Amino acid sequence: MKEPVCTALLFADRVIVENNGKKGIIGTFSKIFASSFPVQTAPWGIYAAATNVVGKHEFALTLTNLESNQDVLPITGQLQSQNPEEVIELTFNTAGVTFPSEGKYSLSFTIDGELLGSIILYAEVLKQTQ
């Protein structure tokens, strides 16, 4: 069997799933801003997709502060596919994630403990304009 492949990994203001199964990804971003830290964020979403997957597998999406190595958002579950050409889409909308400090955060996507992909999210202090 070929190795699983990450085909997408995105942060978004919101991810919706329509009645027909189509996904709507609204407002992608790579930075969050706050007047101070720690901060608890408004709801936002994650979209992840993979292919070359056959059978039942464990997955994890883990958002980690790269300086402290602290996990701020762990998501785990199972996925399953019988067709290796199928694209498996995972959608999550978060609520109230706490970012303890300004800095770089990495979202890693793993299947059965093997890293498929990652993306960086920057948390920054909002600069006051005068």
N, C-alpha and C positions, 0 to 999 in steps of 0.2 A: 504494500500500500504506500502511496505517496504521502509525504508529510503534509499536515494541515497547513493552510496558507491564510493569513489575515488579508482580507480584501478591503477592509475599511475600519477606521477607528476615529471617532469624532466626538467632540464636545458640542452641545447645542443648547440653545435656550429652551427648546422643547422638542421631543420626538413623539410623533403621533402614529398610531396604527389605524388605518382606515378599515372599514367593514370588509373590504375585498382583500385585505392583507398587505396592501401597499403601505410603505413607511413614508412619513413626511418629516423631514429634518429641517427645523426652523431655527435660523440664526446661529450658525456655527461660530465658534470663538476659540482663542488660545490663551486669553488672559482674563483674569477677574480682577476687579479693583475694589478696594475698600478704604474708608477713611482711617481705619486702624485695625490692628490684629490683636487677639484672635477675632475672627468674624464668622458668623453663621450665615450662609448664603441663602438667597431665594432659590426656589426650585430650578433645576436645570437637568439636561438629559445627556445620555451616552448612547451612541450607536456603534455597534461592533458587528463585523461580518467575517465569516470564514468559509473556506471551501476545502475540498480534498479530505472530507471527514466522513468516515463510514463507521457505523455502530454507535454505541452509547459512550459518552465521555464526560468527564468533569471539566468545568471551565472556571476561571477566576478573572475578574477585572478588579485590579487593586490600584488605588490612587495613593501614592506614597510621597511624603515630603523628602526630597533628596538630601537635604542637609541633616535632618534628625533621624532619617530612616523610619519615621512614624507613619503607619498606615492611617489615612483619614477616611477612606471609603473602601471597604472590602465588599465585593459582590461575588457570590459563588452560586453554582448551580450545575445542572446537567443539560447536555444537548445531545441530539440524536439525528442521524441521517442514514439512509440506505443507499443514497446515490452520491458518489464522490464528486459529481459535477454540480450538485446543488449548492447554492449559497445559503448558508445558515445566518439569519439576521437576528441579532440580540438587541433589544431596546430597553432602556431603563430611564425612568425619570426620578431624580433624587429629591429629597426634601431636607433642608436644614443641615447641610454638610458644614462642619466646623473646620476652618483653616486656622491652625494655631499661630502661623506666622507668615510673613511675607517670604517669597522665594519661589523655587522651582519644585514642581510636583510632577511625578511621572505616573501615567496610567499604563499599567502593563496588562496584556491580554494573554492568558495562558490556557492551554488545553492539556489536561493530564500532567500539569506541572511544567510543560515545555513552553517557553516564551514564543508567541507568534508575532507580537508586535507591541510597540509602545508609542506614546505621544506625550509631549510636555505641555503642562499647563502652568502659566506664570501667575502668581498672586502678587499684586503690587499695590502699594499705597497710592491712593488717588491724589494727584498733585492739585493743590488749591491754586486757582487762577485769580489774579487781582484785577 
